[in-house]
């Protein structure tokens, strides 16, 4: 298999890198210091065509998967925090795209991004104070009421938590079934019962908004059950009868789709670190010699 990038992919990679050079790098130090969400940069990304549902549709057609990987690598070269601010909506979008009905995708995916004039955000709410990747330990509950669901619980370390217009929430609907008794719910903007309880003060990636969010008697209609009620009822029926539900967890499936992109971001950060180190050593003197010529530095 040939992993070399073709001319179209190389041109795409160059385009993303130029955006990082011109828009992200100059603003990186400021947003890291003030710890504010970089709305002006996200708006520029939307105007450039990087932040939109159409963009994800475009890169999704790349059979080699190089275009999305290149995006995360090059943007993270500019700033990891601003990159997560731009690309964080991709996580809830992955959940919506993989588990939602065609009607739900058509309705909610555009709402996650808004327009270049008025960009919006999405959030994916899984992690809790007592449960991270171990989704079996989730304590947020959803109970049937009034042709819908009442959700109660708390999530923590949520990217875009509390400031997103669309939040995908994973909750337990049948505690007796463990992770097989969970469902995902689409929560729209200004839904009563959803509050941001704490914004995290972080050591790094500070431009990205990370917070805890709480749900208190938050009502969600059946139409906003991810995948629809019929799909959920069949899943629960199979689980109660001891049959396989098809996969271990919808949340873990979403993570599996997106985790390679975290690796691509790390590669971009490493590239930037390497370049900064070389630049520093070129101008630095150790024991009367250029630092690059000192053996221990080499």
MOMOTA-V190445 format. One record per backbone hydrogen bond with DSSP energy under -0.5 kcal/mol. CO is the residue of the C=O (numbers start at 1). NH is the residue of the N-H. E is the energy in kcal/mol with one decimal. If there is no record, write none. Layout:
# MOMOTA-V190445
CO/NH/E ; CO/NH/E
This chain:
# MOMOTA-V190445
1/3/-0.7 ; 6/10/-2.4 ; 7/11/-2.2 ; 8/12/-2.1 ; 9/13/-2.5 ; 10/14/-2.1 ; 11/15/-2.1 ; 12/16/-2.2 ; 13/17/-2.2 ; 14/18/-2.3 ; 15/19/-1.6 ; 16/20/-2.0 ; 17/21/-2.4 ; 18/22/-2.7 ; 19/23/-2.7 ; 19/24/-1.1 ; 20/25/-2.9 ; 24/27/-0.9 ; 24/28/-1.3 ; 25/28/-0.7 ; 25/29/-0.6 ; 27/31/-2.0 ; 28/32/-2.0 ; 29/33/-1.9 ; 30/34/-2.5 ; 31/35/-1.4 ; 31/36/-0.6 ; 37/39/-2.2 ; 38/41/-0.6 ; 38/42/-2.2 ; 39/43/-2.6 ; 40/44/-1.8 ; 41/45/-2.3 ; 42/46/-2.2 ; 43/47/-2.5 ; 44/48/-2.0 ; 45/49/-0.8 ; 45/50/-2.5 ; 45/51/-1.4 ; 46/49/-0.5 ; 50/52/-0.9 ; 52/56/-1.4 ; 53/57/-2.0 ; 54/58/-2.2 ; 55/59/-2.6 ; 56/60/-1.7 ; 57/61/-0.6 ; 58/61/-1.3 ; 59/62/-1.6 ; 61/63/-1.0 ; 62/65/-1.4 ; 65/69/-1.2 ; 66/70/-2.8 ; 67/71/-1.9 ; 68/72/-2.1 ; 69/73/-2.3 ; 70/74/-2.7 ; 71/75/-2.5 ; 72/76/-2.1 ; 73/77/-1.2 ; 74/78/-0.8 ; 75/78/-1.0 ; 75/79/-1.9 ; 79/83/-2.0 ; 80/84/-2.2 ; 81/85/-1.6 ; 82/86/-2.0 ; 83/87/-3.1 ; 84/88/-2.0 ; 87/90/-1.9 ; 88/91/-1.3 ; 88/92/-0.6 ; 89/93/-1.9 ; 90/94/-2.1 ; 91/95/-1.7 ; 92/96/-2.6 ; 93/97/-3.1 ; 94/98/-2.1 ; 95/99/-2.0 ; 96/100/-2.4 ; 101/105/-2.5 ; 102/106/-2.3 ; 103/107/-1.9 ; 104/108/-3.0 ; 105/109/-1.8 ; 108/112/-1.1 ; 109/112/-0.9 ; 109/113/-0.6 ; 110/113/-0.9 ; 110/114/-2.4 ; 113/120/-1.7 ; 118/115/-1.3 ; 121/165/-2.0 ; 121/166/-1.4 ; 123/125/-0.5 ; 123/168/-2.7 ; 124/126/-0.9 ; 125/170/-2.1 ; 127/156/-2.2 ; 128/131/-1.5 ; 131/128/-3.8 ; 133/135/-2.0 ; 134/137/-1.9 ; 135/138/-1.4 ; 140/172/-3.2 ; 141/152/-2.0 ; 143/150/-3.1 ; 147/222/-1.8 ; 148/145/-2.3 ; 149/151/-0.6 ; 149/220/-2.6 ; 150/143/-2.2 ; 151/218/-2.2 ; 152/141/-2.5 ; 153/215/-2.9 ; 155/213/-2.2 ; 157/159/-0.6 ; 158/161/-2.0 ; 158/211/-1.7 ; 160/163/-1.5 ; 160/164/-1.1 ; 166/123/-2.0 ; 167/169/-0.6 ; 167/187/-2.8 ; 168/125/-3.2 ; 169/171/-0.5 ; 169/185/-2.5 ; 171/173/-0.5 ; 171/183/-2.7 ; 172/142/-2.4 ; 174/177/-1.9 ; 175/178/-1.1 ; 177/180/-1.6 ; 178/181/-1.6 ; 179/182/-1.0 ; 181/173/-3.0 ; 181/174/-1.9 ; 183/171/-2.8 ; 184/226/-2.7 ; 185/169/-2.6 ; 185/187/-0.6 ; 186/188/-0.6 ; 187/167/-2.5 ; 188/191/-0.9 ; 191/194/-1.6 ; 193/195/-0.5 ; 193/216/-2.3 ; 195/197/-0.7 ; 195/214/-2.8 ; 198/200/-0.5 ; 198/212/-3.0 ; 200/202/-0.6 ; 205/208/-0.9 ; 208/210/-0.5 ; 209/160/-2.9 ; 210/200/-2.9 ; 211/158/-2.8 ; 212/197/-1.6 ; 212/198/-1.3 ; 213/155/-3.0 ; 214/195/-2.2 ; 215/153/-2.1 ; 215/217/-0.5 ; 217/219/-0.6 ; 218/151/-2.8 ; 220/149/-2.4 ; 221/224/-2.1 ; 222/225/-1.9 ; 224/186/-3.1 ; 224/226/-0.6 ; 225/228/-2.5 ; 228/232/-1.7 ; 229/233/-2.9 ; 230/234/-2.0 ; 231/235/-2.0 ; 232/236/-2.6 ; 233/237/-2.2 ; 234/238/-2.3 ; 235/239/-2.2 ; 236/240/-2.5 ; 237/241/-1.4 ; 238/243/-2.3 ; 239/242/-1.1 ; 249/253/-2.1 ; 250/254/-1.8 ; 251/255/-2.1 ; 252/256/-2.4 ; 253/257/-1.5 ; 254/258/-1.6 ; 255/259/-2.4 ; 258/261/-1.3 ; 258/262/-0.7 ; 259/262/-0.8 ; 259/263/-1.4 ; 260/264/-1.6 ; 261/265/-2.0 ; 262/266/-2.1 ; 263/267/-1.8 ; 264/268/-1.8 ; 265/269/-2.3 ; 266/270/-2.5 ; 267/271/-2.3 ; 268/272/-2.1 ; 269/273/-2.4 ; 270/274/-2.4 ; 271/275/-2.3 ; 272/276/-2.5 ; 273/277/-2.2 ; 274/278/-2.3 ; 275/279/-2.3 ; 276/280/-2.2 ; 277/281/-2.6 ; 278/282/-2.1 ; 279/283/-0.8 ; 280/283/-0.8 ; 281/284/-0.7 ; 281/291/-0.6 ; 281/292/-0.7 ; 284/291/-3.1 ; 286/289/-1.8 ; 289/286/-3.2 ; 290/293/-2.1 ; 291/294/-1.4 ; 294/297/-0.8 ; 294/298/-2.0
